[in-house]
Each structure stands twice: as C-alpha cells, then as structure tokens.
Amino acid sequence: MKDYLLIIDDELDTCILLTSILKKQGFKTKYALNLKEGWNIFSEGTPAGVLLDINLPDGKGYNLIPQIKGVENPPFVIVVSALGGDNKKIAFEKGADFYMQKPFKIEKVINTIRECTN
C-alpha cells in the first residue's frame, strides 16, 4: 500500500514539522525516530517514498537503503541530512534517489516529492 510517506529522523521536531507541512500539501505521513522503528513501519506496508536522515541512534540511515530498494516496486528515497561529503556519495552508491542537506528549504522538499510521485 503506497499511500503514505515515511520520515525516518531522530529529531522529533523535524518529523513533526515535515508531517505538518506535508499534510497541508495532501500527503499522508508516518514517522520513526530510528532505523528499527522505521523498518518496522516500512514492513507493514511499503510507502510511496522515504525521507531518511543519516545519523540515527541505531546506525547510519544509508545502510537501510538497500533493504528499502530491495522490495518489489521500491519507493523513492530522499536522504535529508546535515552531513555531506562522503556520506552523500555513500547514500547515492547505496541507492538514494535524491540528497538534500540540512538546513533545507521546505519548498525544495515538496517539489522533489511531487516530482517523484508524478
């Protein structure tokens, strides 16, 4: 069921902000504060897309990308992180579709999601 976006970020404020803004744009969301919780939610029903942070309490977010991309009809993955450099390179090598560095402009996030869902 691809009717929602999954946000995986350890900053609760970021999850709540993105959820609020995306809801106003017509998107349903679910969020998780770590990789394990994120994978559990993902496993309940594949989302249309995943917004994924890199530094999470239980590991590097980009390590979840191969699992996400390994499902049938995988969702798009947008990595949203304060980290750049090698982390960006690794994220793309593991299958990320887009990479946005924090702080980000919400319009860019919304436009990227719209581009991926059309």
N, C-alpha and C positions, 0 to 999 in steps of 0.2 A: 504494500500500500504506500504509494508515493504522494501523500497529501500534506506533508509537513517538511520543515527544515530542521535539522538537528544542529544545535550550537554546543560545542564542547570547549569550555573555557573555565579555568579555575577562579576567575574573578566573577563573583555573583553579580556585582553591579553591571558588568559588561553583558552578562546573559540577560538580565532584566531589561536593560536599555535596548539591546537588539530585539528582544522579544516584543517589547512595547512598540518600537518603531516598525518592525516588520508586520506586526498585527494590523497596524494602521494602513499598511500597504496591501493588505489582503492575504498575507501569508500566515499559515499556522506554524507554530514552532514548539519544539521541546528542547530542553537543555540539560546538560550534565556538567558536573564540576571536575570530573576526572575521566581517565580513559576507560576504566572498568565500567563505570556507570554509563558512559557514552556508548560502549559496545553493547551493554545490556539493552538500552533503549533501541539502538540500531537493530538489534536482533529480533525485536518484537515486530518490526515492520520497516522495511527499507525506506528511508526518507528520499525526497527529491534531491536534496543537497545537504552537505555538511559544512559548517563553518567551524574550523578547527584551529585551536591555539597550539603552540609547540610546547612551551614549558608548562607541564601539568604535574600535579603532585605525585603521580604514579608512573611517570615516564614522559618521553618525547612524543608529542602528538603525531608527528610524521610517521612514527612506527605503526600507527593504526591504518595508514592509507592503503597499504597492500591488502589488508583484510577488507576494507571498505570497497576497494576496486575489484576484489575477487568474487563478488557476488554477481549473479545474473542481472543484467541491466543496472550497472552500478550508478550511484548518484554522482553528481559533480562534487568536487572538494575544493573549497576555498580556504586556504591557510591564512589566518589573521593573527599576526604575531608581532611583538616588539623586536624580535630577533631578525636579523638579516644575514648577509654573507653566506657562509657555508650552510646554514640552516635552510636558507631559501633554495640553494642548489640541491640539498638532500631532499627537501619536500618535493621538488619537481621530479627528481630521479625516482622517488617512490610513487609518483603518480598524481600529485596535486594538479588541479586544472588552473588555479589562479593563486596568487600570493599577494596579500595586502599587508603592509607594515603599519603597526600601531604607532602613533595615533592615526586613525583613518577618517576619511570623510564619509559620512553615512550615505550620501548620495552615490558614491562610488560603489559601496557595498550593494545598495539597492539595484543600481544599474547592472552590476555584474550578475546578481541573482536573476534579474529579469532576462538578461541575455542568455543565461544558462537554461532558463525554464521555457523559453520560446522556441 
